Amino acid sequence: MTSPAPRPPSPDRFWADAEVVVEPEDPRPGSWAGGPSAQLVDGTWWLAYRLRRPVGEGRGFGNVVARSDDGLHFEPVVAVGKERFGAESLERPALVHTPEGRWRLYVSCATPGTRHWRVDLLEAATVEGLATAEARTVLPGSATEAPKDPVVRWDGDRWHLWASVHPLDDPDATDRMTTEHATSPDGVDWTWRGTALAGTPGSWDARGVRFSAVVLDGSRTWALYDGRATAAENWEERTGLAEHDGEGGFRAAAGGPYLQSPHAPHGLRYADVVALPGGRARWFYEATRADGAHELRTVVLPA
């Protein structure tokens, strides 16, 4: 039986009831465990995430796919390093289980010596097979745009992808971003459809917005997104709520941010959600700790 689509989470419980899934390897600013992407398949939890060291020490050095029976205690199964992709850094992966039962890992790769990003795809019959799958580029970007951090969904008819896209026209302002929407018949060849969400001038998300989770629920389709007001808030985005406008785009809810860490500078980002029976949902997200590092957390919330 299909679980009902999740509703937006309760902000007052999102932090207080959460538990730590993965800690950063080094408890200091710039050291992160996060960027989660989750799947629940035949009672088994699968979680892809990114590991990062501070700038100058490796940045996003790897993506991991881990397994769990309870959604809380995970054991790594596959790890892929940035060297495999010829990348300077890796960002948030997107883990997908296709209707045919195959596994896909979409990997965000930084082109060395540039501000450019692209998205590569690994595909295999099993999660373990991702370790040796051949990478192919599915979102190449261009000299003027850098796509990364895709959110990928299947609506029963076609694939949808929302990626943060960074303009490269100003080398000192490539942290700016909008969320762009693409569709595909196969999840490999994508056609861009337009801007899903842009920042609101003068608001907390004015500098850039990046979708982190999209819940396809007919006329009630909605998304959580990461936003920042200034370049100084890069890497410490907070989370906003957006609702589908019925025409392909989304409208940001007023009064944001919707979710944030209690620890300055309050970063809470890359939230992902998996529906559970009875209207419950398990959330995963990356958040700033008191020591300035980022950890990966999870919480189960009721309907």
Backbone torsions as a table, in degrees:
resi	resn	phi	psi	omega
1	MET	NA	135.6	-179.0
2	THR	-76.3	131.9	177.5
3	SER	-74.6	144.5	179.3
4	PRO	-64.1	153.0	-179.5
5	ALA	-62.8	138.3	178.9
6	PRO	-65.3	154.6	171.8
7	ARG	-102.5	164.1	178.8
8	PRO	-53.9	140.9	-173.9
9	PRO	-72.4	159.3	177.0
10	SER	-79.1	116.6	-177.5
11	PRO	-60.0	-34.6	-175.2
12	ASP	-71.6	-18.8	-180.0
13	ARG	-107.1	-11.2	-172.6
14	PHE	-61.9	-38.2	177.6
15	TRP	-93.4	-46.7	-171.0
16	ALA	-62.2	-34.7	-176.4
17	ASP	-95.7	0.4	-173.6
18	ALA	-81.5	157.0	175.8
19	GLU	-124.8	155.0	-178.3
20	VAL	-82.4	130.1	178.0
21	VAL	-97.6	-48.8	-179.5
22	VAL	-136.0	128.5	176.2
23	GLU	-94.9	153.3	174.7
24	PRO	-66.8	155.0	-176.8
25	GLU	-71.6	-20.0	-176.1
26	ASP	-141.8	120.0	-173.4
27	PRO	-78.2	74.6	177.9
28	ARG	-156.3	161.4	-179.5
29	PRO	-56.0	141.0	-179.4
30	GLY	90.7	-9.0	177.1
31	SER	-102.8	119.2	-171.0
32	TRP	-131.4	146.1	160.7
33	ALA	-125.0	119.9	-176.1
34	GLY	178.1	-150.8	-176.2
35	GLY	58.4	49.9	-172.4
36	PRO	-76.1	151.6	172.2
37	SER	-143.1	120.2	-167.0
38	ALA	-119.9	150.8	173.8
39	GLN	-140.5	143.6	172.2
40	LEU	-119.6	111.1	-174.1
41	VAL	-127.8	118.5	178.3
42	ASP	52.2	41.7	176.1
43	GLY	82.8	-1.8	179.3
44	THR	-108.6	134.4	177.4
45	TRP	-89.5	137.9	173.7
46	TRP	-127.3	133.1	-176.2
47	LEU	-134.5	120.6	172.3
48	ALA	-99.8	141.9	179.9
49	TYR	-154.8	168.5	-177.4
50	ARG	-111.4	142.7	174.3
51	LEU	-115.3	139.3	-174.2
52	ARG	-140.1	145.6	169.7
53	ARG	-112.0	164.9	-178.6
54	PRO	-59.8	159.9	175.7
55	VAL	-56.1	134.2	-177.1
56	GLY	92.5	-9.9	-178.6
57	GLU	-124.1	11.7	175.7
58	GLY	130.9	-20.3	-177.1
59	ARG	49.3	-137.7	-177.8
60	GLY	-77.2	95.3	-170.4
61	PHE	-90.3	-12.3	179.9
62	GLY	-168.9	157.4	169.0
63	ASN	-112.4	143.2	-178.3
64	VAL	-126.9	142.3	168.5
65	VAL	-117.3	124.6	-174.9
66	ALA	-124.1	159.8	-175.4
67	ARG	-119.5	147.9	178.9
68	SER	-151.5	149.6	173.6
69	ASP	-92.0	-19.0	-174.2
70	ASP	-122.3	-2.0	-179.7
71	GLY	80.7	4.5	-178.1
72	LEU	-124.5	-44.4	-177.7
73	HIS	-103.7	110.2	-173.2
74	PHE	-112.5	144.7	174.1
75	GLU	-118.0	126.7	179.3
76	PRO	-60.2	138.4	178.3
77	VAL	-115.4	-41.2	-178.7
78	VAL	-134.9	137.4	172.5
79	ALA	-131.8	130.6	177.6
80	VAL	-123.0	132.1	-178.1
81	GLY	-96.8	163.8	-178.0
82	LYS	-64.3	-27.2	-179.2
83	GLU	-63.3	-31.9	-180.0
84	ARG	-60.2	-28.8	-177.6
85	PHE	-103.6	3.7	-174.9
86	GLY	61.0	34.4	-173.1
87	ALA	-105.2	151.2	174.1
88	GLU	-78.0	-28.3	-179.5
89	SER	-161.3	153.3	173.4
90	LEU	-114.4	145.5	176.4
91	GLU	-113.4	-157.2	-175.6
92	ARG	-59.5	129.1	173.6
93	PRO	-86.6	163.3	171.7
94	ALA	-122.1	118.7	-179.4
95	LEU	-98.7	128.8	-175.5
96	VAL	-132.1	136.1	171.2
97	HIS	-111.1	114.9	-172.3
98	THR	-77.7	162.4	176.3
99	PRO	-59.1	-23.4	178.6
100	GLU	-85.0	-2.7	177.4
101	GLY	92.2	8.0	178.4
102	ARG	-90.3	162.6	-178.4
103	TRP	-112.7	138.8	177.4
104	ARG	-130.7	142.0	174.1
105	LEU	-127.8	113.6	176.7
106	TYR	-91.8	123.8	-170.8
107	VAL	-117.7	126.5	178.1
108	SER	-87.0	122.6	-171.0
109	CYS	-122.5	129.1	176.2
110	ALA	-89.0	128.7	177.7
111	THR	-74.8	123.5	-176.0
112	PRO	-55.6	137.6	175.4
113	GLY	74.8	10.7	-178.2
114	THR	-135.9	179.6	171.3
115	ARG	-102.2	11.2	-175.4
116	HIS	-83.7	146.1	173.2
117	TRP	-129.3	156.2	173.0
118	ARG	-142.1	170.3	175.9
119	VAL	-122.3	123.7	175.8
120	ASP	-104.4	157.7	-178.2
121	LEU	-123.4	131.8	167.4
122	LEU	-108.7	138.6	179.8
123	GLU	-140.6	139.5	-179.5
124	ALA	-157.2	166.8	179.0
125	ALA	-74.3	-24.3	179.7
126	THR	-133.8	162.4	175.4
127	VAL	-60.2	-42.7	-179.6
128	GLU	-59.1	-33.2	-179.5
129	GLY	-67.4	-17.6	177.3
130	LEU	-62.6	-24.0	-177.4
131	ALA	-62.4	-29.1	-176.8
132	THR	-120.6	5.1	-179.7
133	ALA	-66.1	146.6	179.0
134	GLU	-78.7	132.8	-179.7
135	ALA	-81.2	139.8	173.7
136	ARG	-134.8	141.9	-178.2
137	THR	-81.4	126.7	-179.8
138	VAL	-113.3	-23.5	173.0
139	LEU	-128.0	92.4	-173.4
140	PRO	-76.2	-20.9	-172.2
141	GLY	68.9	-162.3	-177.1
142	SER	-158.9	-173.7	177.9
143	ALA	-69.8	-15.6	-175.7
144	THR	-114.0	-12.5	-176.9
145	GLU	-141.0	143.3	-178.8
146	ALA	-126.0	107.3	179.1
147	PRO	-90.7	145.7	178.0
148	LYS	-161.9	175.0	173.7
149	ASP	53.7	54.2	-177.1
150	PRO	-71.5	146.6	166.4
151	VAL	-111.4	123.2	-172.1
152	VAL	-119.4	129.9	-179.4
153	ARG	-136.9	147.0	174.2
154	TRP	-108.2	126.4	-176.3
155	ASP	-100.6	9.0	-177.7
156	GLY	96.0	-11.3	-179.6
157	ASP	-130.0	-40.0	179.8
158	ARG	-153.0	167.0	179.5
159	TRP	-89.3	143.1	173.2
160	HIS	-120.7	145.2	177.0
161	LEU	-138.3	135.6	172.7
162	TRP	-121.8	124.4	-178.2
163	ALA	-126.0	148.7	169.5
164	SER	-79.1	131.2	-178.0
165	VAL	-121.5	125.1	-176.1
166	HIS	-104.9	125.7	176.4
167	PRO	-73.8	139.5	-175.7
168	LEU	-108.7	13.1	-176.8
169	ASP	-68.0	-29.7	179.1
170	ASP	-118.5	108.3	-176.1
171	PRO	-63.0	-16.1	178.4
172	ASP	-96.0	5.1	-177.3
173	ALA	-140.3	35.9	-178.3
174	THR	-79.6	-0.8	174.5
175	ASP	-76.1	-16.1	176.7
176	ARG	-59.3	147.9	-179.6
177	MET	-159.5	148.3	167.8
178	THR	-120.9	166.1	172.6
179	THR	-102.1	122.7	-178.5
180	GLU	-110.6	145.6	-175.4
181	HIS	-106.3	138.6	175.4
182	ALA	-136.8	156.4	175.7
183	THR	-128.8	162.1	-177.2
184	SER	-157.8	145.7	174.3
185	PRO	-78.7	-20.8	-173.1
186	ASP	-129.8	-2.6	-178.5
187	GLY	78.5	8.5	-179.1
188	VAL	-119.2	-51.7	179.0
189	ASP	-96.8	116.7	-170.5
190	TRP	-111.8	145.5	174.5
191	THR	-119.4	122.6	180.0
192	TRP	-72.0	136.0	-176.2
193	ARG	-111.0	-12.8	179.5
194	GLY	133.1	179.4	-178.0
195	THR	-78.2	124.4	176.7
196	ALA	-83.8	-37.0	-179.2
197	LEU	-159.3	139.3	173.5
198	ALA	-126.0	162.6	179.8
199	GLY	-66.4	158.4	178.6
200	THR	-98.0	117.9	-179.1
201	PRO	-54.0	135.1	178.3
202	GLY	77.7	3.0	-177.0
203	SER	-106.8	-178.1	-178.0
204	TRP	-67.5	-16.4	-178.1
205	ASP	-115.0	21.6	-171.3
206	ALA	-63.1	-33.0	-174.3
207	ARG	-76.6	-30.2	-179.6
208	GLY	176.8	154.4	179.5
209	VAL	-135.2	144.0	-177.5
210	ARG	-142.5	117.0	177.4
211	PHE	-62.5	139.5	175.6
212	SER	-115.1	-31.2	178.0
213	ALA	-147.9	138.9	175.9
214	VAL	-127.0	127.8	177.8
215	VAL	-109.1	112.5	179.1
216	LEU	-83.1	111.6	-174.3
217	ASP	-143.8	50.4	178.3
218	GLY	58.4	-128.9	-178.2
219	SER	-71.0	-10.1	180.0
220	ARG	-106.8	20.3	177.7
221	THR	-56.7	137.6	-177.2
222	TRP	-148.8	171.7	-177.6
223	ALA	-147.1	152.0	163.4
224	LEU	-101.8	146.3	-179.1
225	TYR	-142.9	153.1	176.3
226	ASP	-91.2	137.0	-179.2
227	GLY	-139.8	155.5	174.7
228	ARG	-145.7	150.8	-177.0
229	ALA	-90.1	-31.0	-174.1
230	THR	-139.9	166.9	176.2
231	ALA	-63.1	-29.6	-179.3
232	ALA	-65.3	-20.9	179.6
233	GLU	-90.2	5.5	175.4
234	ASN	-56.2	133.7	-178.7
235	TRP	80.9	-5.3	179.3
236	GLU	-127.2	39.1	-178.8
237	GLU	-63.4	152.0	172.0
238	ARG	-108.3	172.2	-169.3
239	THR	-107.6	133.0	175.8
240	GLY	-115.7	169.9	180.0
241	LEU	-115.7	135.9	177.8
242	ALA	-134.3	145.6	-179.9
243	GLU	-115.1	144.7	179.8
244	HIS	-64.9	139.3	-177.0
245	ASP	-93.0	4.1	178.3
246	GLY	83.4	-0.8	-177.2
247	GLU	-128.5	10.4	-179.6
248	GLY	111.1	-19.3	177.8
249	GLY	-105.7	-175.1	-179.6
250	PHE	-132.9	154.8	175.2
251	ARG	-115.9	128.9	177.2
252	ALA	-70.9	135.5	175.8
253	ALA	-69.5	145.2	179.8
254	ALA	-71.8	156.4	172.1
255	GLY	84.8	13.7	-179.0
256	GLY	-68.8	172.4	2.0
257	PRO	-73.9	158.5	-175.7
258	TYR	-89.4	-35.3	-178.9
259	LEU	-137.9	142.3	175.3
260	GLN	-159.1	159.7	176.4
261	SER	-74.2	148.8	174.7
262	PRO	-75.1	-9.0	-176.9
263	HIS	-100.1	125.3	179.1
264	ALA	-58.6	141.7	2.8
265	PRO	-87.0	25.7	166.2
266	HIS	75.7	23.9	179.5
267	GLY	-64.7	130.3	171.9
268	LEU	-148.4	114.9	-168.2
269	ARG	-151.5	175.1	176.3
270	TYR	56.3	37.1	178.2
271	ALA	-67.3	141.5	173.0
272	ASP	-135.4	157.6	-173.7
273	VAL	-139.6	144.9	173.5
274	VAL	-127.7	126.8	179.5
275	ALA	-70.5	144.0	177.6
276	LEU	-124.1	163.1	178.4
277	PRO	-59.0	153.8	176.7
278	GLY	75.5	14.1	178.8
279	GLY	85.0	0.2	177.9
280	ARG	-76.8	170.4	178.1
281	ALA	-152.2	142.5	172.9
282	ARG	-102.9	126.7	179.9
283	TRP	-107.0	144.8	170.5
284	PHE	-125.0	143.9	178.5
285	TYR	-160.6	162.9	176.5
286	GLU	-104.5	137.5	-177.3
287	ALA	-149.2	153.2	178.3
288	THR	-73.0	135.6	176.5
289	ARG	-98.1	175.0	-179.4
290	ALA	-63.1	-29.0	-179.4
291	ASP	-86.8	1.4	177.7
292	GLY	92.8	-13.5	174.2
293	ALA	-74.9	170.8	176.6
294	HIS	-115.6	138.7	177.1
295	GLU	-123.4	159.7	178.7
296	LEU	-99.3	125.0	-174.3
297	ARG	-122.2	160.5	176.1
298	THR	-140.7	152.2	177.2
299	VAL	-151.4	141.1	173.2
300	VAL	-102.4	125.5	-179.9
301	LEU	-119.5	145.8	178.5
302	PRO	-76.0	173.8	177.6
303	ALA	-60.4	NA	NA
